[in-house]
Structure formats: C-alpha cells, structure tokens
Amino acid sequence: MFSSTNRKLSVQRSVVYCHCRLRALVCNANTPKNKGRQFFGCSKFKEIGGCEFGLKVTMRGRTQL
C-alpha cells in the first residue's frame, strides 16, 4: 500500500521523483475507495528497496481526491 501526502500536483509538464530519487510513475488505484484515480508512485514499489511514495494527481480545473 502507498502512503500519500495531502499535497496535490498538476500533471501538466510535471516530473515527479520518489523518495528513492527515481522518476515516479503515474499509476491507477485499484482500491474500492479510489478505483481508477491516478497517483504518482515509486517505480520500484514491488521490489525490495522501493519506497512507499504516493502523491495524488490533479487535473487542471478538476481535483481528484
């Protein structure tokens, strides 16, 4: 499971790095509460040494919570 922050981020032209200092991937949530919502996550989250970075994605004029 990813930990998330209360910060929100516009996807447009954004490059986001996780706590591992790797470029974060845009992922889709699969949990019942957040199904289909996008977030930035660590590209190594399934590997040993990956972090639990998670950051909500917002679209201009529309916030995804």
C-alpha positions as CSV (number, residue, x, y, z in Angstrom):
1,M,0.0,0.0,0.0
2,F,1.2,3.5,-0.8
3,S,1.4,6.3,1.8
4,S,0.1,9.5,0.4
5,T,0.5,13.1,1.2
6,N,-2.1,15.8,1.3
7,R,-0.3,17.7,-1.4
8,K,-1.8,17.7,-4.8
9,L,0.0,18.2,-8.1
10,S,-0.8,19.3,-11.6
11,V,0.2,16.6,-14.2
12,Q,0.9,19.1,-16.9
13,R,4.7,19.2,-17.6
14,S,5.5,17.8,-14.2
15,V,8.3,15.5,-13.4
16,V,8.0,13.9,-10.0
17,Y,10.7,11.9,-8.2
18,C,10.0,9.5,-5.3
19,H,12.0,9.1,-2.1
20,C,14.3,6.7,-4.0
21,R,15.2,9.6,-6.3
22,L,13.7,7.8,-9.2
23,R,11.2,9.2,-11.6
24,A,7.8,8.4,-10.3
25,L,5.2,6.6,-12.4
26,V,1.6,7.7,-12.9
27,C,-0.4,4.7,-11.6
28,N,-4.1,3.9,-11.3
29,A,-5.6,3.0,-7.9
30,N,-7.4,-0.3,-7.7
31,T,-8.8,0.0,-4.1
32,P,-12.6,0.2,-3.8
33,K,-12.4,3.7,-2.3
34,N,-10.1,5.2,-5.0
35,K,-10.7,2.9,-8.0
36,G,-9.5,4.5,-11.2
37,R,-7.9,7.5,-9.6
38,Q,-4.4,8.4,-10.6
39,F,-1.4,9.0,-8.4
40,F,2.4,9.2,-8.7
41,G,4.1,6.1,-7.2
42,C,7.6,4.7,-6.9
43,S,8.7,2.8,-10.0
44,K,10.2,0.1,-7.7
45,F,7.2,-0.3,-5.3
46,K,7.1,-4.1,-5.8
47,E,10.8,-4.6,-5.4
48,I,12.9,-4.8,-2.3
49,G,14.3,-1.3,-1.7
50,G,11.4,0.5,-3.3
51,C,9.7,3.2,-1.2
52,E,6.1,3.8,-0.4
53,F,5.9,7.2,-2.1
54,G,2.4,8.2,-3.3
55,L,1.2,11.6,-4.5
56,K,-2.3,12.4,-5.7
57,V,-2.7,13.6,-9.3
58,T,-4.9,16.6,-10.0
59,M,-6.1,17.8,-13.4
60,R,-6.4,21.5,-14.2
61,G,-9.9,22.6,-13.1
62,R,-10.7,19.2,-11.6
63,T,-9.4,17.8,-8.4
64,Q,-9.2,14.1,-7.8
65,L,-9.3,13.2,-4.1
